[in-house]
Amino acid sequence: MSKRKLLLLFILAFSQTFAQKNDSIFIRKIYDQALSEGHSYEDLRSLCKDVGARLSGSSQAEMAVEWGKNKLQSYNFDKVYLQEIQVPHWERGTKESAWVKTKEGKLISLKILALGGSVGTNGTLRAELVVFHSLDDLKKAKESDVKGKIVLLNQPFDEKMVNTFKAYGACYPIRGDGAVEAAKLGAVGVVVRSLGSSQDLHPHTGSMHYEDKVNKIPAAAIATEQADLLDNLSKKEKLEFIFELDCKSLPDVKSYNVIGEITGTEFPNEIITFGGHLDSWDAGEGAHDDGAGIIHSIEALRILKALNFKPKHTLRVVLFMNEENGNKGGLTYAAWSKEKGEKQIAALESDRGGFAPRGFSCDGSNEQVALLQTFQKTFEPYELHVFEKGYGGVDINPLKSSFEGIPLFGFVPDSQRYFDFHHAESDVFESVNKRELELGCAAVSSMIYLLDSYVK
Amino acid sequence: MSKRKLLLLFILAFSQTFAQKNDSIFIRKIYDQALSEGHSYEDLRSLCKDVGARLSGSSQAEMAVEWGKNKLQSYNFDKVYLQEIQVPHWERGTKESAWVKTKEGKLISLKILALGGSVGTNGTLRAELVVFHSLDDLKKAKESDVKGKIVLLNQPFDEKMVNTFKAYGACYPIRGDGAVEAAKLGAVGVVVRSLGSSQDLHPHTGSMHYEDKVNKIPAAAIATEQADLLDNLSKKEKLEFIFELDCKSLPDVKSYNVIGEITGTEFPNEIITFGGHLDSWDAGEGAHDDGAGIIHSIEALRILKALNFKPKHTLRVVLFMNEENGNKGGLTYAAWSKEKGEKQIAALESDRGGFAPRGFSCDGSNEQVALLQTFQKTFEPYELHVFEKGYGGVDINPLKSSFEGIPLFGFVPDSQRYFDFHHAESDVFESVNKRELELGCAAVSSMIYLLDSYVK
């Protein structure tokens, strides 16, 4: 090897080491900010308590938009603005009651939550209960076993799955498709076991859908313990299920994504988008889902500004509206950015709760995943260890079709407790640990810093 | 290379791969047992609710010994027995009150917990309050500034430390040595800021010590919020601190370590010891500290038995008594095993709470740490990533001097929430998540299996 080549290699190696050392120093500052001068815990308290649950189309969601705009303005980012969108408007109503009646006429009161998007029962609906343990079981049933009945889909999480999102994914069809499949066989209503990890008395709501030409039947979630109770009782005797819902869908309404930016010094038209979703289900306070993601994202940008970081690319935090029941925020944002002629170079979403960070996933090419993995060493002192191929997030997903080749990153916190709170009344501010939230903010902020430095 | 050598190498590589594959299959079974047929959550509930807090020398500790023996017997291990020890007996008493009085005579009631081992106040004790922010600050003070006064040591956790045990270690001296150092300068009492992560109203107790020839002054912990309140008030005006404690030390009493074993098939006299401590402080229910460690250890052995695992070495679970204020269980156990002529080949302790597993630490030689690191790949599907040099545990630590070269392993769960509960009334069963506990049991059980297979 020539001396010149050797020198070049030496300089290259030295500058890489130097860059990594600088990254480590800067990321330590990010963590110090998050942990000792952070705004995240108070900001989450305010979102949960001053606004509360914030379902698309509700007055609470309207307040959440105001809250978000004020919050971003208070941090003096270069730009803060709203992006208008149209969102579905479904209301739970005031009637949500259920009972089961045994053969001897004994009534047991049950706690249910209508699934988002469900039609109401139009008065009291009562019919014989028939139980299935998965959507596939239901699909295989004879019409004569289902027709005129109310279907209970009691599929529990597979506890053996270490990552709870996998267990959730496996059960998701009973909630998403249960009403359609039950109606195809002539059922008059459907009740699904809540998609949660624990045996408890909280029903967990969530979205469902109907299909054209299939009868729209009312659908509700029941708590895991009560689903098992019904399941066990039904093995011994015929049960009558009785429920009333007056939920309904209304015309779409106007709402907004809330956007804040620090303008890029070198490539202002090249955007790194990151965010969570501002809307939530109407049970609880949307603290983990996705108050935490909103706060991770706002705090990530606040910290970078507080440290006087001048990004090369434009860093844009987006508080997406309507992830839960339509994703109109994510869809509109991607289309709007494309139309403006922007270049989206990377996007990151936090929508898996405010728990202790484990790492990041990357929905991208092998090279993009490999880039992510080069960050692992830098994050080691902060106990992050997951750097792998995986999903980005619902809100940022539409960017993929508008911006070919864009890598999408998902923030990955510990998953064990998430589905104790998800879409349930237990998802309140008090269920979030201050340090776990702060560590999430630091991890997201550090990742945005690294993406600005290394994504091409 | 000769064909013979090549063949040998091939066989070696093949058998290693085969061994790792077998390990992976067996460890998957361990996890399945823990997650879907586990006894841990119900066992912890029973320990916390049927026995409760269990300070050495108390009747609750006596019941805990019975509970432990019954529990181990119910799992039909090869041997279950008690090992007699002598433990200190300190009682909190019934009087535990405190106030601060402002210059204008306004009284503010405070919540305190006597530190374990403290003398009482012998009636109401009142004196001017003087505040320091570390033990070093106190040591540097002039006698005239401290004499006759009550010292508040208000040193908060360093929030910037990612691992909370490091922050705890840095603050530990104010609790352990505060009374001695304050008394050396003539103080009449000492109050320490609770060693906790969060700003709250729970005082956290814990052990302290006295020294011969230094006046024994009463010592109590105060909640973090109230320590800051006093600190802030004291900057504006002179404060009088008033408190009463009637805690006292009584003569040592008889107690027991509780021991269960599966006898080794090849080397019955070679022991792998693992456990946690059965005693706890008297605030809360000792759920994380160290009910979780007790349950991790019992369940680890139960699972191996349920899977019909025949260990080469004797696997011995020890429910140590008196870790919190004397470590008589650990000391007696090490001496007894040595005297019996046993060979202790490895030991493991779980005493850092029932949170989601992060990995294991090893207090041992570089070769022993390297062995631990060979397990990392096997644990990857279970989200364990910490495999490093580090502390084993208080109970197993005395084995080091009795058995030269023994590697000590510590189970390392996530640390973020531990010091919200540690030694405080908040450390109750409800603060433990079922899945996090179960994953800890599986991790410990898998580690015991691997140690039996690979430690020499």
Contacts between the chains, C-beta under 8 A, distances in Angstrom:
chain1	res1	chain2	res2	distance
A	31	B	160	6.9
A	31	B	162	7.1
A	32	B	160	5.1
A	35	B	159	4.6
A	35	B	160	5.1
A	35	B	162	8.0
A	36	B	159	4.8
A	36	B	160	5.4
A	159	B	35	4.6
A	159	B	36	4.8
A	159	B	435	7.6
A	160	B	31	6.9
A	160	B	32	5.1
A	160	B	35	5.1
A	160	B	36	5.4
A	162	B	31	7.1
A	162	B	35	8.0
A	162	B	381	6.6
A	162	B	382	5.6
A	162	B	383	6.3
A	162	B	439	7.3
A	163	B	383	7.6
A	164	B	435	7.5
A	197	B	434	8.0
A	197	B	435	6.1
A	198	B	434	6.4
A	198	B	435	8.0
A	356	B	356	7.4
A	356	B	414	5.3
A	356	B	416	5.2
A	358	B	383	6.7
A	381	B	162	6.6
A	382	B	162	5.6
A	383	B	162	6.3
A	383	B	163	7.7
A	383	B	358	6.7
A	383	B	385	7.9
A	383	B	386	7.6
A	383	B	414	7.9
A	385	B	383	7.9
A	385	B	385	3.7
A	386	B	383	7.6
A	414	B	356	5.2
A	414	B	383	7.8
A	414	B	414	6.9
A	416	B	356	5.2
A	416	B	433	6.2
A	416	B	435	4.7
A	416	B	436	5.2
A	416	B	439	7.0
A	417	B	433	5.5
A	417	B	435	7.6
A	417	B	436	7.4
A	420	B	433	7.4
A	433	B	416	6.2
A	433	B	417	5.5
A	433	B	420	7.4
A	434	B	197	8.0
A	434	B	198	6.3
A	435	B	159	7.6
A	435	B	164	7.5
A	435	B	197	6.1
A	435	B	198	8.0
A	435	B	416	4.7
A	435	B	417	7.6
A	436	B	416	5.2
A	436	B	417	7.4
A	439	B	162	7.3
A	439	B	416	7.0
